[in-house]
Amino acid sequence: MHFIITGKNIDVTDGLKRAIEEKIGKLEKYFSPDTEVHVTLSVEKERHKIEVTIPVKGNIIRSEQVSNDMYVSVDLVEEIIEKQMKKYKNKIIDRSQEGGDFQKDYMEQDYSDDGEIKIVRTKRFGFKPMYPEDACVQMELLGHNFYVFMNAETEEVNVVYKRRGNTYGLIEPEI
């Protein structure tokens, strides 16, 4: 695995790099040796956050963890990614792709899928073209943290969502 480690408001020391490569390196049993692992460390006040992103064959495996100690965050993020790999193995790997970026042993291993995703409700609604700012107002009125709408400017389906700090985000499709 090839690690790309960056820091925001934190010096990435050799000790921290070693801890990341050692702990997250345990995941190499799942990935091919040339897999890139993007790690971003950041510190805001007492929040030590690690974000790990692993792009593999059209999918992204990602986790972020926050604690009051960066080494604890590293431990937590490794555990979460390993759980994701075991839980979603059959969903993230299409057998017809022959595994691509994944180790052969991982492909052949069976993991229980006790947390199967089940859709329990479907909603249908009509789209009324509106501007993103109007969609944010509608989202607030409904008390939701996201809102799907037809963008009046682009005539495409978009999503607005609530971000931390009372800000909003807009998701536009890229086809």
C-alpha positions as CSV (number, residue, x, y, z in Angstrom):
1,M,0.0,0.0,0.0
2,H,1.2,3.5,-0.8
3,F,0.4,6.1,1.8
4,I,-0.2,9.8,1.0
5,I,-0.3,11.5,4.4
6,T,-1.1,15.2,4.7
7,G,-1.8,17.4,7.8
8,K,-3.9,20.5,8.4
9,N,-3.0,22.5,11.5
10,I,-0.7,19.6,12.6
11,D,2.9,18.6,11.9
12,V,3.0,15.1,10.6
13,T,5.8,13.7,12.6
14,D,7.8,10.5,11.8
15,G,6.2,8.8,14.8
16,L,2.7,9.7,13.5
17,K,3.6,8.4,10.0
18,R,4.9,5.2,11.5
19,A,1.8,4.7,13.6
20,I,-0.5,5.3,10.6
21,E,1.5,3.0,8.3
22,E,1.6,0.3,10.9
23,K,-2.0,0.5,12.0
24,I,-3.6,1.1,8.6
25,G,-1.0,-1.1,7.0
26,K,-2.8,-4.0,8.6
27,L,-5.4,-3.5,6.0
28,E,-3.0,-4.5,3.2
29,K,-4.4,-8.1,3.5
30,Y,-7.4,-6.7,1.7
31,F,-5.8,-4.6,-1.0
32,S,-3.2,-5.0,-3.8
33,P,0.3,-3.7,-3.1
34,D,-0.1,-0.7,-5.4
35,T,-3.3,0.6,-3.7
36,E,-3.1,4.3,-2.7
37,V,-4.3,5.3,0.8
38,H,-5.0,9.0,1.2
39,V,-4.8,10.1,4.9
40,T,-5.6,13.6,6.1
41,L,-4.9,14.6,9.7
42,S,-6.3,17.7,11.2
43,V,-6.6,19.4,14.6
44,E,-9.2,21.9,15.6
45,K,-9.2,22.8,19.3
46,E,-9.3,19.5,21.1
47,R,-10.6,17.6,18.0
48,H,-8.0,15.3,16.4
49,K,-9.5,14.1,13.2
50,I,-8.2,11.5,10.7
51,E,-9.8,11.0,7.3
52,V,-8.8,7.9,5.3
53,T,-9.9,7.5,1.7
54,I,-9.0,4.4,-0.4
55,P,-10.1,4.6,-4.1
56,V,-10.6,1.1,-5.6
57,K,-12.1,0.2,-9.0
58,G,-14.8,2.9,-9.2
59,N,-15.6,2.7,-5.5
60,I,-14.3,4.7,-2.5
61,I,-13.7,3.2,0.9
62,R,-13.7,6.1,3.4
63,S,-13.8,6.7,7.1
64,E,-13.2,9.6,9.4
65,Q,-12.8,9.5,13.1
66,V,-12.4,12.2,15.7
67,S,-11.1,11.9,19.3
68,N,-9.0,14.0,21.7
69,D,-5.9,12.1,20.7
70,M,-4.6,11.5,17.2
71,Y,-3.3,8.0,18.0
72,V,-6.7,7.0,19.3
73,S,-8.3,8.4,16.1
74,V,-5.9,6.2,14.0
75,D,-6.9,3.1,15.9
76,L,-10.6,3.9,15.5
77,V,-10.4,4.5,11.8
78,E,-8.6,1.3,11.1
79,E,-11.2,-0.7,13.0
80,I,-14.0,1.0,11.1
81,I,-12.5,0.3,7.7
82,E,-11.9,-3.3,8.5
83,K,-15.5,-3.7,9.6
84,Q,-16.6,-2.0,6.3
85,M,-14.4,-4.4,4.3
86,K,-15.9,-7.5,5.9
87,K,-19.5,-6.2,6.0
88,Y,-19.7,-4.9,2.5
89,K,-17.4,-7.3,0.7
90,N,-20.1,-8.6,-1.6
91,K,-21.5,-5.2,-2.3
92,I,-18.2,-3.4,-3.1
93,I,-16.7,-6.1,-5.2
94,D,-18.3,-7.3,-8.4
95,R,-17.0,-10.8,-9.0
96,S,-16.9,-10.2,-12.7
97,Q,-14.2,-7.6,-12.1
98,E,-12.0,-10.4,-10.7
99,G,-11.2,-8.3,-7.7
100,G,-9.0,-5.7,-9.4
101,D,-7.5,-3.8,-6.5
102,F,-8.2,-6.5,-3.8
103,Q,-6.0,-9.4,-2.5
104,K,-7.0,-12.8,-3.8
105,D,-7.3,-14.2,-0.2
106,Y,-9.8,-11.4,0.6
107,M,-11.9,-12.2,-2.5
108,E,-12.1,-15.9,-1.6
109,Q,-12.9,-15.4,2.1
110,D,-16.6,-15.4,3.2
111,Y,-17.7,-12.8,5.7
112,S,-21.1,-12.8,7.3
113,D,-23.3,-10.0,6.1
114,D,-25.4,-9.6,9.3
115,G,-25.9,-5.9,8.7
116,E,-27.6,-6.2,5.3
117,I,-29.0,-3.0,3.9
118,K,-32.8,-3.1,3.6
119,I,-34.9,-0.3,2.2
120,V,-38.0,-0.2,4.3
121,R,-39.8,2.8,2.8
122,T,-40.1,4.5,-0.5
123,K,-41.3,8.0,-1.1
124,R,-42.5,9.5,-4.3
125,F,-43.0,13.1,-5.0
126,G,-43.2,15.6,-7.9
127,F,-40.5,18.0,-8.6
128,K,-41.2,21.7,-8.8
129,P,-38.3,23.6,-10.4
130,M,-36.7,25.9,-7.8
131,Y,-33.4,27.7,-7.1
132,P,-30.9,26.2,-4.6
133,E,-31.6,28.9,-2.1
134,D,-35.3,28.2,-2.2
135,A,-34.6,24.5,-1.8
136,C,-32.6,25.4,1.4
137,V,-35.6,27.3,2.8
138,Q,-37.9,24.4,2.0
139,M,-35.5,21.9,3.6
140,E,-35.5,24.1,6.8
141,L,-39.3,24.3,6.8
142,L,-39.5,20.5,6.6
143,G,-36.9,20.1,9.3
144,H,-34.7,17.8,7.2
145,N,-31.0,17.8,6.7
146,F,-31.1,17.3,2.9
147,Y,-33.6,18.1,0.2
148,V,-33.9,16.8,-3.4
149,F,-35.2,19.2,-6.0
150,M,-35.2,20.2,-9.7
151,N,-32.8,23.0,-10.2
152,A,-34.5,25.8,-12.1
153,E,-31.3,27.0,-13.7
154,T,-29.9,23.7,-14.9
155,E,-33.1,21.6,-15.1
156,E,-31.2,18.8,-13.3
157,V,-32.0,16.9,-10.1
158,N,-29.8,18.4,-7.3
159,V,-29.5,17.9,-3.6
160,V,-29.0,20.6,-0.9
161,Y,-27.8,19.5,2.5
162,K,-27.0,21.1,5.8
163,R,-23.4,21.3,6.9
164,R,-21.8,22.0,10.2
165,G,-21.7,25.7,11.2
166,N,-25.1,26.5,9.7
167,T,-23.9,26.4,6.1
168,Y,-25.3,24.5,3.2
169,G,-23.9,22.3,0.4
170,L,-25.2,21.6,-3.1
171,I,-24.7,18.3,-4.9
172,E,-25.0,18.5,-8.7
173,P,-24.8,15.5,-11.0
174,E,-21.8,15.1,-13.2
175,I,-22.6,12.9,-16.2
